Each structure stands twice: as structure tokens, then as C-alpha cells.
Amino acid sequence: MPFENLSDYFIMRMYENIRDQALADARSAVRLVGEPARSRAEELRQEIERRGLFCTPITWPEEV
């Protein structure tokens, strides 16, 4: 997905939404966030970096 036309705010919100999903997974016994979410988060993190913004890396739940 090209990010050029998206606002900084929207990019950050998408990243934070994935963080919230990963946190929910960590708190539950069910894993809903998998490799596609990790890949998307990495794409977003790279775009955040490219724009000179700051985000805290996502702490992913341990694999069961």
C-alpha cells in the first residue's frame, strides 16, 4: 500500500492500532495477530522513520 497520500497522523494511528492488537494478543490465550500484521507494522515503521517521525517499537507476544 502506498503511503505517500496518507497523513502522518493516519500512519501513526495505523501503527498504534497494530500495537493495540499485539497487546490484546499478549493478554489472551488466542493469537489473532500473525505475520501479515508484523509485515504491515514493519512497512509502517519504515514509513514513520522515512518521515522523520518517532514511534516506540511494538513488543510482539511470544509464540506459543
Beta strands, then each sheet from edge to edge (+ up, - down):
end
